[in-house]
Amino acid sequence: MVRPGSHGYGCSMANAAAFFDLDRTLLRGASGPILQTHLKSAGLVGDRGLPGQEVFNRIYDVFGENRIFMAASKQLVRVAKGWDIALVREAAQKAAEPLLDIVQPYARPLIQEHHDAGRTVVLATTTPYELVKPFADLLGIDDVIATRYGVSDGKFDGTFIDGFVWGKGKLAAVTAWAKQQNIDLRESYAYSDSYFDAPLLGAVGNPFAINPDLRLQGLATLRRWPTRFLDAPSGVPKLLGIEPQMIVQQFFRSEVVRYAKFDIGGIENIPATGPAILVLNHRSYFDVIAAGAALVKRGRPVRVLAKKELFDVPVLGQVFQALGTIRVDRGTGSNEPLLAAAKALEGGELVALFPQGTIPRGPAFFEPELQGRHGVARLATQTKVPVIPIGMWGTEQVWPRNAKVPNALNVLNPPPVRVRVGPPVDLVYDDVDADTKRIMAAIMDLLPPESRERRTPTPEELAKSYPSGKAPTDD
């Protein structure tokens, strides 16, 4: 339970809780394989494991819960009869860290949101209490509602205490707990992937279907329950486990975009897993496609910060949200974009930013020295994640600033587009101005030698750098 005053809040929200299911909700898959491994190591399960467990786990990971699987799970109370409770707890303690490794990326930030709001966070799971309690403690969860096995003389005795916590049984257990703790379910939240948790979801005021199985997805649609996937930002949908951005990225492949000739290098500098800030110079609207051609080779989604005006466009705004794009309201001084970016990084994601803020226009477009804003350095100081520079050149030849669309017809003689990814920038974290200069210098180092030559642009080049296609001094 949350102690009075914990998380920096008083008692105003003490009557609300957030209930989380375990498998396929907090975790990316089933907890069974990890728990079984450590039960084996403790000598409680034979080398062949629990009967049929491997097959059940594979089916569960793909389709979620079903009555056959749960009926078999219910019989585990008999299989566990005679297990030494001390050995079970030791196995559970050793399993806690590996289970923490498969927690969904956005689960921790969501748990923190509830803690910050003063709500009690509860793990509500069918998995036996003794096996999941150490994991819940490690994750910072306040209490656990789970199936409890009877104990006699220090060993499981083959019985349940207060029944099997599944389906209506889980709702009964949560209801009893809420009454005891003076929790108002109408003010509470519940998160689950399973259709069989519909009784619990329907009993709280704020139900969420998380990575839902097909039946729960249908029910959530009918009842207008929000759907979320805790391995992606809120608002990003999925189809057959694939988010839209990973589909869109396929259209950015160099073999698809035939009207540009890509020269891409340094992809190995983008981490295969874990958070990183990608920083790119800005020359054209085509920069996003050029960056996508590089990122698709890494096979990871990336969260891009984009101006709010794009979100205000009908249909396009919904597309940007589905892609996990972070909205930036320029000129307001709001910290919301950086907070959203920090949350994405906390979730282990890639975040891409253009430190210049916008495409330079006029003479500034031709300046060899890139000027950046302090937002990236502030975000890096806050999160301490790697900052990866990406230098792009030639994108303005494909899509000049004065054009509404790229020249997609130029497939016979496509302009060369160079993309280079560098190693992490060495930052000091105590001087945002100095770190901003380091970041921009790292990007400039990735550009070709011609980028460092100061020259006077032709009137035609200068005109193309303005959205109107006309320099201010033109008649």
Beta strands, then each sheet from edge to edge (+ up, - down):
strand 1: 17-20
strand 2: 120-125
strand 3: 143-146
strand 4: 148-152
strand 5: 155-161
strand 6: 189-192
strand 7: 206-210
strand 8: 227-228
strand 9: 261-265
strand 10: 276-280
strand 11: 302-307
strand 12: 326-328
strand 13: 350-353
strand 14: 387-393
strand 15: 416-421
sheet 1: 3+ 2+ 1+ 6+ 7+ 8+
sheet 2: 4+ 5-
sheet 3: 9+ 15+ 14- 10- 13- 11- 12-
end
